[in-house]
Amino acid sequence: MSLHLGDIAPDFSQDSTVGPIEFHKWIGNHWAVLFSHPADYTPVCTTELGSVARLMEEFKRRDVKVLAVSVDPVSTHKEWIKDIDDTQKTHVEFPILGDQDRKVSTLYDMIHPRQSDTLTVRSVFIIDPKKVIRTILTYPASTGRDFGEIFRIIDSLQLTDRYSVATPANWRSGDDVVISPAIKDKAALGAKFPKGYKEIRPYLRMTPYPGP
């Protein structure tokens, strides 16, 4: 199944390390990150899940719930978590889905046959409270994810949902932003952007970070 930005994230029910999860119900009115890892007891995955565990306060601050998945069973996940906690000096509390039947992996196109017929690639789906897919990232199995970049994307999505702006290259939360070209009226610009703006070109206008 090929998924695109703007699609409703496929719903599913699957067992996890914290018990059965009905995905849409589990998301509720929050944002969510669904990410896959190729297999348990693998080195890169161990560092990734440890990083996520250490970053949980950052996810919570953004109202984001986190859900991992691999094709290994829940019983193996629970044993592996002991290794993650020990080697990464953290405590994994977020759920990890068991996906032995490949249900979730198939729904989200996480198995790429030219990489592996059985193991998932490192997929990331950022999903908003309306259950809409807002970002899709795919990493090769050999490359660990940059969770700073994932936070940057979430910050951008949440900011641009609130204001008529976009975020430029290499943007970080607090930096200047781009005003939407759809806003033509200068009086409207003054009302929407009380911090002022700089017109570099008629189609390229920058304004200070509009958030608090």
Backbone as a printed PyTorch tensor [residue, N CA C, xyz], in Angstrom:
tensor([[[  0.8530,  -1.1980,   0.0000],
         [  0.0000,   0.0000,   0.0000],
         [  0.8820,   1.2390,   0.0000]],

        [[  0.6220,   2.1540,  -0.9290],
         [  1.4030,   3.3780,  -1.0200],
         [  0.6740,   4.4910,  -0.2840]],

        [[  1.3330,   5.0920,   0.6850],
         [  0.7410,   6.1720,   1.4670],
         [  1.3500,   7.5030,   1.0560]],

        [[  0.5390,   8.5530,   1.1610],
         [  0.9870,   9.8840,   0.7730],
         [  0.6760,  10.8900,   1.8780]],

        [[  1.3750,  12.0250,   1.8280],
         [  1.0650,  13.0980,   2.7560],
         [ -0.3850,  13.5330,   2.5300]],

        [[ -1.0980,  13.7350,   3.6160],
         [ -2.5020,  14.1070,   3.5280],
         [ -3.4530,  12.9400,   3.6470]],

        [[ -2.9430,  11.6980,   3.5170],
         [ -3.7850,  10.5240,   3.7050],
         [ -4.1260,  10.3450,   5.1900]],

        [[ -5.2690,   9.7330,   5.4500],
         [ -5.5650,   9.3020,   6.8170],
         [ -4.6980,   8.0950,   7.1310]],

        [[ -4.0170,   8.1430,   8.2610],
         [ -3.1620,   7.0240,   8.6660],
         [ -4.0120,   5.7740,   8.8490]],

        [[ -3.6450,   4.6590,   8.2360],
         [ -4.4380,   3.4350,   8.3950],
         [ -4.5690,   3.0320,   9.8660]],

        [[ -5.7650,   2.6770,  10.2390],
         [ -6.0010,   2.2220,  11.6060],
         [ -5.6540,   0.7330,  11.7120]],

        [[ -5.3710,   0.2760,  12.9100],
         [ -5.0790,  -1.1360,  13.1290],
         [ -5.2040,  -1.4420,  14.6120]],

        [[ -5.3050,  -2.7180,  14.9120],
         [ -5.2230,  -3.2110,  16.2820],
         [ -4.0810,  -4.2070,  16.3290]],

        [[ -3.1900,  -4.0630,  17.3100],
         [ -2.0320,  -4.9450,  17.3880],
         [ -1.5350,  -4.9920,  18.8310]],

        [[ -0.9440,  -6.0940,  19.2000],
         [ -0.4040,  -6.2240,  20.5560],
         [  0.8940,  -5.4450,  20.6770]],

        [[  1.2000,  -5.0060,  21.8820],
         [  2.4190,  -4.2440,  22.1330],
         [  2.9740,  -4.5970,  23.5010]],

        [[  4.1030,  -3.9980,  23.8070],
         [  4.7490,  -4.2400,  25.0990],
         [  3.9590,  -3.6730,  26.2700]],

        [[  2.9540,  -2.8440,  25.9950],
         [  2.1060,  -2.3210,  27.0740],
         [  0.6740,  -2.8280,  26.9340]],

        [[  0.4710,  -3.8330,  26.0750],
         [ -0.8630,  -4.3920,  25.8710],
         [ -1.4140,  -4.0410,  24.5000]],

        [[ -2.6170,  -4.5000,  24.1890],
         [ -3.2150,  -4.2530,  22.8710],
         [ -3.3920,  -2.7570,  22.6010]],

        [[ -3.1340,  -2.3620,  21.3520],
         [ -3.2810,  -0.9710,  20.9400],
         [ -4.2150,  -0.8940,  19.7420]],

        [[ -5.2690,  -0.0720,  19.8710],
         [ -6.0970,   0.3260,  18.7310],
         [ -5.5780,   1.6980,  18.3110]],

        [[ -4.9570,   1.7680,  17.1530],
         [ -4.1010,   2.9030,  16.8170],
         [ -4.8130,   4.2500,  16.8800]],

        [[ -5.9100,   4.4190,  16.1720],
         [ -6.5940,   5.7190,  16.1860],
         [ -7.0770,   6.0870,  17.5780]],

        [[ -7.5960,   5.1100,  18.2960],
         [ -8.0430,   5.3690,  19.6660],
         [ -6.8550,   5.7330,  20.5470]],

        [[ -5.7300,   5.0610,  20.3370],
         [ -4.5170,   5.3300,  21.1180],
         [ -4.0080,   6.7460,  20.8610]],

        [[ -4.0540,   7.2070,  19.6110],
         [ -3.6100,   8.5670,  19.3020],
         [ -4.4880,   9.5850,  20.0180]],

        [[ -5.8070,   9.3570,  19.9980],
         [ -6.7220,  10.3000,  20.6350],
         [ -6.6420,  11.6650,  19.9820]],

        [[ -6.4790,  12.7120,  20.7930],
         [ -6.3800,  14.0890,  20.2850],
         [ -4.9490,  14.5970,  20.2980]],

        [[ -3.9990,  13.6830,  20.1810],
         [ -2.5810,  14.0440,  20.2350],
         [ -1.9420,  13.9150,  18.8530]],

        [[ -0.7230,  14.3900,  18.7370],
         [  0.1290,  14.0680,  17.6010],
         [  0.7600,  12.7020,  17.8870]],

        [[  1.2590,  12.0570,  16.8450],
         [  1.8900,  10.7510,  17.0330],
         [  3.0520,  10.5710,  16.0680]],

        [[  4.0440,   9.8330,  16.5320],
         [  5.1450,   9.3720,  15.6850],
         [  5.1360,   7.8540,  15.7120]],

        [[  4.9600,   7.2610,  14.5410],
         [  5.0580,   5.8100,  14.3750],
         [  6.3570,   5.5400,  13.6420]],

        [[  7.2400,   4.7320,  14.2540],
         [  8.5130,   4.4640,  13.5820],
         [  8.8840,   2.9910,  13.7090]],

        [[  9.4770,   2.4790,  12.6440],
         [  9.8220,   1.0540,  12.5960],
         [ 11.3210,   0.8600,  12.7620]],

        [[ 11.6770,  -0.3010,  13.2890],
         [ 13.0860,  -0.6960,  13.3460],
         [ 13.2020,  -2.1040,  12.7850]],

        [[ 14.3130,  -2.4150,  12.1200],
         [ 14.4170,  -3.6850,  11.3970],
         [ 14.2770,  -4.9380,  12.2490]],

        [[ 14.8940,  -4.9370,  13.4270],
         [ 14.8470,  -6.1600,  14.2280],
         [ 15.3190,  -5.8680,  15.6480]],

        [[ 14.9110,  -6.7340,  16.5850],
         [ 15.3920,  -6.6340,  17.9620],
         [ 16.8460,  -7.0770,  18.0500]],

        [[ 17.4910,  -6.6410,  19.1120],
         [ 18.8870,  -7.0080,  19.3830],
         [ 19.8060,  -6.6230,  18.2220]],

        [[ 19.5480,  -5.4520,  17.6370],
         [ 20.4470,  -4.9130,  16.6250],
         [ 21.0400,  -3.6180,  17.1570]],

        [[ 22.2910,  -3.3070,  16.8100],
         [ 22.9820,  -2.2060,  17.4900],
         [ 22.4000,  -0.8200,  17.2260]],

        [[ 22.1210,  -0.5010,  15.9560],
         [ 21.6040,   0.8330,  15.6490],
         [ 20.2400,   1.0350,  16.2920]],

        [[ 19.3830,   0.0270,  16.2060],
         [ 18.0490,   0.1170,  16.8170],
         [ 18.1400,   0.3130,  18.3230]],

        [[ 19.0860,  -0.3520,  18.9450],
         [ 19.2640,  -0.2160,  20.3910],
         [ 19.5660,   1.2310,  20.7520]],

        [[ 20.4460,   1.8810,  19.9700],
         [ 20.7630,   3.2900,  20.2540],
         [ 19.5710,   4.1930,  19.9660]],

        [[ 18.8020,   3.8710,  18.9400],
         [ 17.6460,   4.7020,  18.5930],
         [ 16.5770,   4.6550,  19.6800]],

        [[ 16.1960,   3.4610,  20.0840],
         [ 15.1430,   3.3540,  21.0980],
         [ 15.5970,   3.9330,  22.4300]],

        [[ 16.8900,   3.7910,  22.7250],
         [ 17.4200,   4.4360,  23.9170],
         [ 17.3310,   5.9540,  23.8210]],

        [[ 17.6210,   6.4910,  22.6400],
         [ 17.5260,   7.9430,  22.4380],
         [ 16.0920,   8.4180,  22.6210]],

        [[ 15.1430,   7.6840,  22.0470],
         [ 13.7330,   8.0750,  22.1850],
         [ 13.3220,   8.0630,  23.6560]],

        [[ 13.7440,   7.0560,  24.3860],
         [ 13.4000,   6.9830,  25.8070],
         [ 13.9350,   8.2050,  26.5620]],

        [[ 15.1560,   8.6300,  26.2370],
         [ 15.7340,   9.7950,  26.9020],
         [ 15.0460,  11.0940,  26.4870]],

        [[ 14.4180,  11.0890,  25.3150],
         [ 13.8030,  12.2990,  24.7760],
         [ 12.2980,  12.3810,  25.0300]],

        [[ 11.7650,  11.4990,  25.8450],
         [ 10.3140,  11.4540,  26.0110],
         [  9.7250,  12.7670,  26.5270]],

        [[ 10.4420,  13.4800,  27.3710],
         [  9.9260,  14.7600,  27.8560],
         [  9.7830,  15.7600,  26.7170]],

        [[ 10.7100,  15.6950,  25.7360],
         [ 10.6100,  16.5770,  24.5670],
         [  9.3970,  16.2200,  23.7150]],

        [[  9.1270,  14.9360,  23.5550],
         [  7.9270,  14.5220,  22.8240],
         [  6.6690,  14.9770,  23.5680]],

        [[  6.6480,  14.7740,  24.8720],
         [  5.4670,  15.1530,  25.6590],
         [  5.2310,  16.6580,  25.6130]],

        [[  6.3090,  17.4290,  25.6250],
         [  6.1850,  18.8910,  25.5670],
         [  5.5010,  19.3410,  24.2820]],

        [[  5.6540,  18.5620,  23.2450],
         [  5.0250,  18.8570,  21.9440],
         [  3.6980,  18.1160,  21.7730]],

        [[  3.2410,  17.4480,  22.8160],
         [  1.9940,  16.6850,  22.7890],
         [  2.0570,  15.5630,  21.7440]],

        [[  3.1840,  14.8720,  21.7030],
         [  3.4060,  13.8010,  20.7230],
         [  3.5300,  12.4620,  21.4460]],

        [[  2.7580,  11.4750,  20.9960],
         [  2.8780,  10.1080,  21.4860],
         [  3.7730,   9.3200,  20.5250]],

        [[  4.5140,   8.3730,  21.0620],
         [  5.5080,   7.6410,  20.2780],
         [  5.1930,   6.1520,  20.2940]],

        [[  5.2710,   5.5400,  19.1140],
         [  4.9870,   4.1160,  18.9760],
         [  5.9850,   3.4920,  18.0150]],

        [[  6.7260,   2.4930,  18.5040],
         [  7.6970,   1.7800,  17.6690],
         [  7.0950,   0.4630,  17.1890]],

        [[  7.6540,  -0.0950,  16.1190],
         [  7.1580,  -1.3670,  15.5930],
         [  8.3000,  -2.1150,  14.9220]],

        [[  8.3020,  -3.4390,  15.0770],
         [  9.1530,  -4.2950,  14.2580],
         [  8.4350,  -5.6230,  14.0750]],

        [[  8.9970,  -6.4630,  13.2180],
         [  8.3420,  -7.7380,  12.9010],
         [  8.6140,  -8.8120,  13.9580]],

        [[  9.3410,  -8.4650,  14.9980],
         [  9.5970,  -9.4290,  16.0670],
         [  8.4240,  -9.4760,  17.0420]],

        [[  8.2940, -10.5510,  17.8110],
         [  7.1640, -10.6750,  18.7440],
         [  7.3440,  -9.8220,  19.9940]],

        [[  6.2300,  -9.5640,  20.6580],
         [  6.2400,  -8.7540,  21.8750],
         [  7.1160,  -9.3830,  22.9460]],

        [[  7.1090, -10.7040,  23.0510],
         [  7.9190, -11.3730,  24.0790],
         [  9.4050, -11.0560,  23.8880]],

        [[  9.8610, -11.0020,  22.6430],
         [ 11.2630, -10.6580,  22.3700],
         [ 11.5210,  -9.1880,  22.6730]],

        [[ 10.5670,  -8.3220,  22.3030],
         [ 10.7140,  -6.8980,  22.6140],
         [ 10.9470,  -6.6910,  24.1120]],

        [[ 10.1650,  -7.3780,  24.9250],
         [ 10.2530,  -7.1610,  26.3690],
         [ 11.6140,  -7.5660,  26.9170]],

        [[ 12.1920,  -8.6190,  26.3700],
         [ 13.5310,  -9.0180,  26.7970],
         [ 14.5800,  -8.0270,  26.2900]],

        [[ 14.4030,  -7.5720,  25.0580],
         [ 15.3540,  -6.6260,  24.4620],
         [ 15.3650,  -5.3020,  25.2140]],

        [[ 14.1930,  -4.8730,  25.6980],
         [ 14.1170,  -3.6180,  26.4390],
         [ 15.0780,  -3.6260,  27.6320]],

        [[ 15.2810,  -4.7790,  28.2320],
         [ 16.2310,  -4.8610,  29.3490],
         [ 17.6360,  -4.4830,  28.8850]],

        [[ 18.0090,  -4.9300,  27.7000],
         [ 19.3110,  -4.5690,  27.1330],
         [ 19.3860,  -3.0780,  26.8180]],

        [[ 18.3010,  -2.5450,  26.2300],
         [ 18.2780,  -1.1130,  25.8900],
         [ 18.4560,  -0.2810,  27.1530]],

        [[ 17.6820,  -0.6070,  28.1770],
         [ 17.7660,   0.1510,  29.4290],
         [ 19.1690,   0.0960,  30.0230]],

        [[ 19.7700,  -1.0760,  29.9450],
         [ 21.0930,  -1.2570,  30.5480],
         [ 22.1780,  -0.5500,  29.7430]],

        [[ 22.2200,  -0.7890,  28.4380],
         [ 23.3150,  -0.2380,  27.6240],
         [ 23.1580,   1.2520,  27.3540]],

        [[ 21.9130,   1.7470,  27.2870],
         [ 21.6880,   3.1620,  26.9650],
         [ 21.3920,   4.0180,  28.1990]],

        [[ 21.4290,   3.3750,  29.3640],
         [ 21.2430,   4.0910,  30.6310],
         [ 19.9410,   4.8960,  30.6420]],

        [[ 18.8580,   4.2010,  30.3560],
         [ 17.5500,   4.8560,  30.2930],
         [ 16.4770,   3.8560,  30.6900]],

        [[ 15.2120,   4.2350,  30.4860],
         [ 14.1080,   3.3400,  30.8050],
         [ 13.0450,   3.4710,  29.7180]],

        [[ 12.8850,   2.4550,  28.9090],
         [ 11.9160,   2.4790,  27.8140],
         [ 10.5100,   2.2520,  28.3730]],

        [[  9.6550,   3.2370,  28.2070],
         [  8.2700,   3.1380,  28.6680],
         [  7.2720,   3.2180,  27.5250]],

        [[  7.6720,   3.7810,  26.3870],
         [  6.7540,   3.8830,  25.2500],
         [  6.5370,   2.4920,  24.6470]],

        [[  5.3970,   2.2620,  24.0060],
         [  5.0840,   0.9220,  23.4990],
         [  5.8480,   0.5540,  22.2350]],

        [[  6.1360,  -0.7400,  22.1130],
         [  6.7110,  -1.3060,  20.8950],
         [  5.7410,  -2.3810,  20.4030]],

        [[  5.2580,  -2.2250,  19.1930],
         [  4.3180,  -3.1910,  18.6260],
         [  5.0230,  -4.4620,  18.1890]],

        [[  4.4090,  -5.5940,  18.4520],
         [  4.8130,  -6.8320,  17.8060],
         [  4.0860,  -6.9180,  16.4630]],

        [[  4.8000,  -7.3300,  15.4270],
         [  4.1720,  -7.3410,  14.0990],
         [  4.5960,  -8.5870,  13.3190]],

        [[  4.5050,  -9.7440,  13.9870],
         [  4.9130, -10.9830,  13.3350],
         [  4.0920, -11.2910,  12.0870]],

        [[  2.8220, -10.8640,  12.0970],
         [  1.9690, -11.1300,  10.9390],
         [  2.1400, -10.0950,   9.8310]],

        [[  3.0350,  -9.1220,  10.0460],
         [  3.3510,  -8.0790,   9.0570],
         [  2.1480,  -7.1790,   8.7510]],

        [[  1.1640,  -7.1450,   9.6120],
         [ -0.0400,  -6.3580,   9.3490],
         [  0.2780,  -4.8660,   9.2600]],

        [[  0.9460,  -4.3500,  10.2990],
         [  1.2710,  -2.9250,  10.3200],
         [  2.3390,  -2.6040,   9.2760]],

        [[  3.3330,  -3.4700,   9.1710],
         [  4.4020,  -3.2500,   8.1950],
         [  3.8620,  -3.1690,   6.7790]],

        [[  2.8530,  -3.9710,   6.4760],
         [  2.2490,  -3.9630,   5.1450],
         [  1.3730,  -2.7360,   4.9470]],

        [[  0.5560,  -2.4080,   5.9540],
         [ -0.3010,  -1.2310,   5.8580],
         [  0.5100,   0.0330,   5.5860]],

        [[  1.6860,   0.1180,   6.1910],
         [  2.5070,   1.3260,   6.0960],
         [  3.7010,   1.1690,   5.1510]],

        [[  3.7050,   0.1000,   4.3540],
         [  4.7310,  -0.1140,   3.3300],
         [  6.1430,  -0.0020,   3.9140]],

        [[  6.3610,  -0.6780,   5.0310],
         [  7.6440,  -0.5920,   5.7250],
         [  8.6510,  -1.6490,   5.2780]],

        [[  8.2030,  -2.6220,   4.5080],
         [  9.1180,  -3.6520,   4.0170],
         [  9.4220,  -3.3650,   2.5500]],

        [[ 10.6750,  -3.0920,   2.2610],
         [ 11.1110,  -2.7860,   0.9010],
         [ 11.9130,  -3.9800,   0.3830]],

        [[ 11.3570,  -4.7540,  -0.5300],
         [ 11.9470,  -6.0410,  -0.9320],
         [ 13.3900,  -5.9530,  -1.4220]],

        [[ 13.7770,  -4.8390,  -2.0180],
         [ 15.1570,  -4.7370,  -2.5000],
         [ 16.1440,  -4.4870,  -1.3630]],

        [[ 15.6060,  -4.1940,  -0.1810],
         [ 16.4300,  -4.0910,   1.0160],
         [ 16.3670,  -5.3820,   1.8210]],

        [[ 15.1500,  -5.8850,   2.0370],
         [ 14.9490,  -7.1460,   2.7470],
         [ 13.5170,  -7.6050,   2.4990]],

        [[ 13.3370,  -8.8950,   2.3320],
         [ 11.9860,  -9.4320,   2.1350],
         [ 11.2050,  -9.5570,   3.4400]],

        [[ 11.9010,  -9.4450,   4.5600],
         [ 11.2430,  -9.6990,   5.8440],
         [ 11.3810,  -8.5600,   6.8450]],

        [[ 12.4970,  -7.8300,   6.8190],
         [ 12.7480,  -6.7990,   7.8260],
         [ 12.2650,  -5.4370,   7.3520]],

        [[ 11.7950,  -4.6190,   8.2900],
         [ 11.3410,  -3.2720,   7.9540],
         [ 12.5270,  -2.3280,   7.8040]],

        [[ 12.3780,  -1.3400,   6.9070],
         [ 13.3450,  -0.2510,   6.8520],
         [ 13.0260,   0.6950,   8.0130]],

        [[ 13.8460,   1.7500,   8.1530],
         [ 13.6130,   2.7100,   9.2440],
         [ 12.6250,   3.7820,   8.7690]],

        [[ 11.3460,   3.4780,   8.8930],
         [ 10.2980,   4.4150,   8.4870],
         [  9.8780,   5.2970,   9.6590]],

        [[  9.4820,   6.5200,   9.3260],
         [  8.9360,   7.4490,  10.3230],
         [  7.6800,   8.0840,   9.7410]],

        [[  6.5900,   8.0300,  10.4860],
         [  5.3520,   8.7040,  10.1090],
         [  4.9810,   9.6820,  11.2120]],

        [[  4.8480,  10.9560,  10.8510],
         [  4.3590,  11.9580,  11.7960],
         [  2.8890,  12.1920,  11.4600]],

        [[  2.0310,  12.0080,  12.4570],
         [  0.5840,  11.9900,  12.2590],
         [ -0.0460,  13.0180,  13.1950]],

        [[ -0.9690,  13.8110,  12.6620],
         [ -1.5630,  14.8680,  13.4810],
         [ -2.8040,  14.3680,  14.2310]],

        [[ -3.4020,  15.1990,  15.0920],
         [ -4.5500,  14.7310,  15.8860],
         [ -5.7770,  14.3370,  15.0630]],

        [[ -5.8390,  14.7850,  13.8040],
         [ -6.9380,  14.3790,  12.9280],
         [ -6.6330,  13.0510,  12.2260]],

        [[ -5.5160,  12.4380,  12.6010],
         [ -5.0670,  11.1420,  12.0510],
         [ -4.5560,  11.2780,  10.6150]],

        [[ -4.1590,  12.4950,  10.2380],
         [ -3.6370,  12.7560,   8.9000],
         [ -2.1210,  12.6030,   8.9050]],

        [[ -1.5790,  11.9150,   7.8980],
         [ -0.1240,  11.7660,   7.7730],
         [  0.4620,  13.0830,   7.2910]],

        [[  1.3620,  13.6520,   8.0880],
         [  1.9380,  14.9510,   7.7550],
         [  3.3790,  14.8560,   7.2650]],

        [[  4.0640,  13.7820,   7.6250],
         [  5.4550,  13.5880,   7.2000],
         [  5.7270,  12.1040,   7.0620]],

        [[  6.4980,  11.7470,   6.0250],
         [  6.9870,  10.3770,   5.8430],
         [  8.4850,  10.4470,   5.6060]],

        [[  9.2440,   9.7570,   6.4410],
         [ 10.6970,   9.6740,   6.2820],
         [ 11.0930,   8.2050,   6.1830]],

        [[ 12.0780,   7.9160,   5.3410],
         [ 12.5750,   6.5440,   5.2210],
         [ 14.0940,   6.5540,   5.2460]],

        [[ 14.6510,   5.8500,   6.2120],
         [ 16.0980,   5.7390,   6.3510],
         [ 16.5200,   4.3120,   6.0000]],

        [[ 17.7290,   4.1320,   5.4660],
         [ 18.2250,   2.7690,   5.2890],
         [ 18.5350,   2.1290,   6.6290]],

        [[ 18.5800,   0.8130,   6.6600],
         [ 18.8040,   0.0930,   7.9220],
         [ 20.1290,   0.4630,   8.5750]],

        [[ 21.1070,   0.8630,   7.7660],
         [ 22.4480,   1.1390,   8.3010],
         [ 22.5830,   2.5310,   8.9130]],

        [[ 21.5570,   3.3700,   8.7820],
         [ 21.6560,   4.7660,   9.2260],
         [ 20.6630,   5.0430,  10.3400]],

        [[ 21.1790,   5.3830,  11.5110],
         [ 20.3050,   5.7470,  12.6230],
         [ 19.6450,   7.0940,  12.3790]],

        [[ 18.4510,   7.2490,  12.9100],
         [ 17.6810,   8.4710,  12.6870],
         [ 18.2070,   9.6570,  13.4860]],

        [[ 17.9750,  10.8410,  12.9470],
         [ 18.2990,  12.0930,  13.6230],
         [ 17.0130,  12.6100,  14.2780]],

        [[ 16.8650,  12.3840,  15.5600],
         [ 15.6270,  12.7780,  16.2240],
         [ 15.5340,  14.2880,  16.3980]],

        [[ 16.6730,  14.9860,  16.3310],
         [ 16.6220,  16.4460,  16.3060],
         [ 15.8890,  16.9420,  15.0710]],

        [[ 16.0970,  16.2840,  13.9380],
         [ 15.4000,  16.6470,  12.7100],
         [ 13.9070,  16.3360,  12.8270]],

        [[ 13.5870,  15.2280,  13.4680],
         [ 12.1730,  14.8960,  13.6630],
         [ 11.4820,  15.9480,  14.5340]],

        [[ 12.1520,  16.3980,  15.5870],
         [ 11.5920,  17.4860,  16.4050],
         [ 11.4510,  18.7710,  15.5850]],

        [[ 12.4390,  19.0560,  14.7270],
         [ 12.3870,  20.2570,  13.8980],
         [ 11.1560,  20.2350,  12.9960]],

        [[ 10.8780,  19.0760,  12.4170],
         [  9.7070,  18.9450,  11.5430],
         [  8.4150,  19.1260,  12.3410]],

        [[  8.3440,  18.4920,  13.5090],
         [  7.1440,  18.6350,  14.3440],
         [  6.9420,  20.0950,  14.7360]],

        [[  8.0170,  20.7660,  15.1390],
         [  7.9100,  22.1800,  15.5040],
         [  7.3990,  23.0080,  14.3290]],

        [[  7.9070,  22.7240,  13.1310],
         [  7.4710,  23.4390,  11.9400],
         [  5.9930,  23.1870,  11.6520]],

        [[  5.5800,  21.9250,  11.6970],
         [  4.1810,  21.5900,  11.4250],
         [  3.2380,  22.2600,  12.4110]],

        [[  3.5880,  22.2040,  13.6720],
         [  2.7050,  22.7790,  14.6900],
         [  2.6440,  24.2970,  14.5790]],

        [[  3.7810,  24.9200,  14.2310],
         [  3.7970,  26.3770,  14.0740],
         [  3.0020,  26.8030,  12.8430]],

        [[  3.2320,  26.1190,  11.7190],
         [  2.5720,  26.5280,  10.4760],
         [  1.0900,  26.1960,  10.4850]],

        [[  0.6630,  25.2760,  11.3340],
         [ -0.7710,  25.0410,  11.5140],
         [ -1.4480,  26.2270,  12.2140]],

        [[ -0.7010,  26.9370,  13.0350],
         [ -1.2790,  28.0420,  13.8070],
         [ -1.1960,  29.3860,  13.0830]],

        [[ -0.1890,  29.5320,  12.2290],
         [  0.0520,  30.8230,  11.5700],
         [  0.1840,  30.6200,  10.0570]],

        [[ -0.0210,  31.7010,   9.2890],
         [  0.0700,  31.6310,   7.8250],
         [  1.5240,  31.7890,   7.3840]],

        [[  2.3330,  30.8270,   7.7780],
         [  3.7710,  30.9030,   7.5080],
         [  4.2900,  29.5450,   7.0390]],

        [[  5.5250,  29.5690,   6.5450],
         [  6.2840,  28.3620,   6.2510],
         [  7.6610,  28.5500,   6.8710]],

        [[  8.4120,  27.4670,   7.0030],
         [  9.7330,  27.5690,   7.6250],
         [ 10.8160,  27.3580,   6.5690]],

        [[ 11.8270,  28.2170,   6.5350],
         [ 12.8540,  28.1480,   5.4970],
         [ 13.8920,  27.0560,   5.7620]],

        [[ 14.8370,  26.9660,   4.8450],
         [ 15.9110,  25.9780,   4.9580],
         [ 16.6570,  26.1430,   6.2780]],

        [[ 16.9600,  25.0120,   6.8890],
         [ 17.7640,  24.9660,   8.1150],
         [ 17.1090,  25.6920,   9.2980]],

        [[ 15.8030,  25.9010,   9.2190],
         [ 15.0850,  26.5980,  10.2800],
         [ 15.1240,  25.8110,  11.5760]],

        [[ 15.1980,  26.5600,  12.6750],
         [ 15.0470,  25.9950,  14.0140],
         [ 14.0140,  26.8220,  14.7660]],

        [[ 13.3420,  26.2010,  15.7050],
         [ 12.3080,  26.8890,  16.4660],
         [ 12.8550,  28.1810,  17.0660]],

        [[ 12.1720,  29.2910,  16.8230],
         [ 12.6070,  30.6080,  17.2780],
         [ 13.1700,  31.4640,  16.1650]],

        [[ 13.5660,  30.8370,  15.0370],
         [ 14.0990,  31.5810,  13.8960],
         [ 12.9840,  32.3050,  13.1440]],

        [[ 13.3900,  33.2670,  12.2900],
         [ 12.4410,  33.9360,  11.4060],
         [ 11.7630,  32.9240,  10.4900]],

        [[ 10.5540,  33.2760,  10.0380],
         [  9.7810,  32.3850,   9.1710],
         [  9.3570,  33.1320,   7.9070]],

        [[  8.8730,  32.3650,   6.9360],
         [  8.4280,  32.9040,   5.6460],
         [  6.9220,  33.1410,   5.6930]],

        [[  6.4840,  34.3080,   5.2340],
         [  5.0600,  34.6080,   5.1540],
         [  4.4760,  33.9470,   3.9070]],

        [[  3.3090,  33.3670,   4.0430],
         [  2.6520,  32.7120,   2.9190],
         [  2.4290,  33.6870,   1.7640]],

        [[  2.8070,  33.3140,   0.5360],
         [  2.5670,  34.1800,  -0.6270],
         [  1.0840,  34.4410,  -0.8750]],

        [[  0.2140,  33.6120,  -0.2800],
         [ -1.2240,  33.7870,  -0.4890],
         [ -1.7370,  35.0790,   0.1410]],

        [[ -1.0150,  35.6300,   1.1020],
         [ -1.4390,  36.8750,   1.7480],
         [ -0.9180,  38.0450,   0.9330]],

        [[ -1.8060,  38.7510,   0.2780],
         [ -1.4210,  39.8490,  -0.6180],
         [ -1.6540,  41.2200,   0.0140]],

        [[ -2.6910,  41.3270,   0.8250],
         [ -3.1060,  42.6070,   1.3600],
         [ -2.1650,  43.0800,   2.4760]],

        [[ -1.5920,  44.2850,   2.3250],
         [ -0.6150,  44.7700,   3.2970],
         [ -1.2600,  45.0660,   4.6530]],

        [[ -2.5140,  45.4740,   4.6400],
         [ -3.2070,  45.6900,   5.9220],
         [ -3.3640,  44.3740,   6.6690]],

        [[ -3.6370,  43.3190,   5.9230],
         [ -3.7550,  41.9960,   6.5400],
         [ -2.4140,  41.5500,   7.0920]],

        [[ -1.3530,  41.8810,   6.3750],
         [ -0.0130,  41.5190,   6.8570],
         [  0.2660,  42.1750,   8.2060]],

        [[ -0.0800,  43.4500,   8.3200],
         [  0.1620,  44.1560,   9.5740],
         [ -0.6230,  43.5660,  10.7270]],

        [[ -1.8430,  43.1360,  10.4390],
         [ -2.6780,  42.5530,  11.4870],
         [ -2.1860,  41.1680,  11.8930]],

        [[ -1.7660,  40.3850,  10.9040],
         [ -1.3470,  39.0100,  11.1840],
         [  0.0480,  38.9340,  11.7940]],

        [[  0.8950,  39.8940,  11.4390],
         [  2.2940,  39.8270,  11.8640],
         [  2.7050,  41.1360,  12.5440]],

        [[  2.2540,  41.3230,  13.7860],
         [  2.5140,  42.5780,  14.4990],
         [  3.9890,  42.8280,  14.7940]],

        [[  4.8170,  41.7970,  14.6680],
         [  6.2620,  41.9910,  14.8760],
         [  6.9290,  42.5970,  13.6440]],

        [[  6.1290,  42.8080,  12.5860],
         [  6.6800,  43.3750,  11.3630],
         [  7.2050,  42.3030,  10.4150]],

        [[  7.6470,  42.7420,   9.2380],
         [  8.1750,  41.8080,   8.2580],
         [  9.1370,  42.5240,   7.3260]],

        [[  9.9460,  41.7630,   6.6320],
         [ 10.9130,  42.2870,   5.6590],
         [ 10.5920,  41.6870,   4.3010]],

        [[ 10.3680,  42.5510,   3.3100],
         [ 10.0860,  42.0810,   1.9550],
         [ 11.3760,  42.0460,   1.1540]],

        [[ 11.8890,  40.8580,   0.9130],
         [ 13.1090,  40.6770,   0.1220],
         [ 12.7630,  40.6730,  -1.3660]],

        [[ 11.6950,  40.0260,  -1.7000],
         [ 11.0620,  40.0340,  -3.0110],
         [  9.5520,  39.9980,  -2.7510]],

        [[  8.7220,  40.3890,  -3.7190],
         [  7.2820,  40.3270,  -3.4680],
         [  6.7970,  38.9480,  -3.0230]],

        [[  7.4780,  37.9010,  -3.4830],
         [  7.0810,  36.5410,  -3.1050],
         [  7.8770,  35.9970,  -1.9210]],

        [[  8.8620,  36.7510,  -1.4370],
         [  9.7360,  36.2940,  -0.3530],
         [  9.7510,  37.3410,   0.7510]],

        [[  8.9390,  37.0660,   1.7760],
         [  8.8230,  37.9920,   2.8960],
         [  9.0690,  37.2400,   4.1970]],

        [[  9.9280,  37.8150,   5.0200],
         [ 10.3080,  37.1820,   6.2770],
         [  9.7220,  37.9590,   7.4510]],

        [[  9.3580,  37.2050,   8.4930],
         [  8.8490,  37.8280,   9.7120],
         [  9.4350,  37.1090,  10.9260]],

        [[  9.6220,  37.8160,  12.0390],
         [ 10.1390,  37.1490,  13.2240],
         [  9.2230,  36.0070,  13.6720]],

        [[  9.8020,  35.0780,  14.3790],
         [  9.0540,  33.9380,  14.9110],
         [  7.7490,  34.4160,  15.5360]],

        [[  6.5990,  33.9210,  15.0490],
         [  5.3200,  34.4500,  15.5270],
         [  4.7970,  33.8360,  16.8290]],

        [[  5.4390,  32.8110,  17.2960],
         [  4.9780,  32.1490,  18.5110],
         [  5.3660,  32.9240,  19.7610]],

        [[  4.9180,  32.4680,  20.9140],
         [  5.2430,  33.1450,  22.1780],
         [  6.7050,  32.9550,  22.5450]]])
